[in-house]
Amino acid sequence: QVQLVESGGDLVQAGGSLRLSCAASGRIGSIRTMGWYRQAPGKQRELVTVISSGGNTNYTDSVKDRFTISRDNGKNTVYLQMNSLKPEDTAVYYCNAVIRLSGFSRFNNYWGQGTQVTVSS
């Protein structure tokens, strides 16, 4: 099938930076959108940012001008550069991708296992 493996989560001080990566592997035919969601303790999972196969991006308001999403289509990898981190950015960050398996026509939603980002004040 398909696996999404995230990396890059860490403990960082407020104002610092982190770069998350998520690599998709398996029987991949094509990938539509890739994105990042996050879930803070006691809160619902929320969309942070998405990027289309063509490079169009959308961000939630709270991270605009601080976070940048990018992707390497050749490596089936999506990145999240997070700058000027705030304590309220603390959450488990999940990678998401809409993928069509090789030999199939339907696209399905896949999730990574999550990576912890903790921002201390």
N, C-alpha and C positions, 0 to 999 in steps of 0.2 A: 504494500500500500504506500502511504506517504507518511513521512516524519518531518516535523518542524522542530529544530533544535535551537534554542536560544542560548545566548551567552552575554556576559558583560555586566550583569547586575552586581551591585556592590554597595558598601557604606561610604558616603561622601558627605563632606560638610556643605552647608548652604553656600551657594555661589559657585560651587564646583561644577564639573562636567563628567559625563559618562557617555559611552557609546555602546549601544546594544546591537547585537547581530542575531539574525535568525536565518538559518539555512534549511531549505526544503530539499528532501531527497526521496527517492523511490521511483515508482513508475509514473513519472510526470509527463503528461502530454503538453499541457500549457497552463500558465498561471495568469489569472485575471488580476484581481486586486490583491495587494498585500498590505497589512496594516498592523498597528499596535493598539492594544487595549490595556487598561490597567484596573486593578481592583484594590482599593484601600480597605483596611480592617473595618468591618461593619457597614461597608458601602457596596453598592452595586457595581458591577463591571461597567466601565465606560470607555467609549471610543476616544483614543488620543489622536490618531492620524492614520490616513490611508494614502496609498499611491497606486495609480492605475498602471497597467502594462506600458502605457505610453508616457508615463511620468507625471501625469496630473496628480496634484496633491490637495488634501484637505486636512485642516487641523482644528481641534477644539480650541475655543477662544483662550483658555487659560494657558496654553503652551505656545501660542503664536509668537513668533519672533524669538523664541528660546529653543525650540526643538526643530530638528530638520530630519525628514524621512528621505531615504534614497534607496535605490535597489540596483542590483547587478543581475540583469536577466540571464546572462551567460552562466552565472553561478547559482541562480535561483535563490538569491539571498537579499534580504531586506535589512536596512540599518536604521537606527534611530540615534542621532546625535543630540544629546541633551545638554544644554548650557544653562548657566545661571539657575541652577537647581534650587528649589525651595523645599522646606519641610513638607509642604502639602503635596509635593510630587511623590512622597513615599507611598509605595504600593508594590504589588506584584504585577509585573508587566508581561502581557501575553502577546505572542505573535499570532497573527491570523492570516490565512491565505485561501483564496478561492481557486481551486485547482481542478483541472480535468485530467483524469488518469489516461495514460496512453492506451489507445484502442477503444476508448469510450467517448461519448458525446456530451455527457452531462457534467456540469461543474458542481463540486461540493465544497463545503466549508471545513477547513482544518485548523486545529489549534496546537500551539506549542504547550510545553509543560509549565511555563512561567519562570520568570527570573525576578528575584527580589531587588528592589531599589530602595535604599533607606537614606534619607537626607537629614542630617543632624543640624540643629540650630546653633 
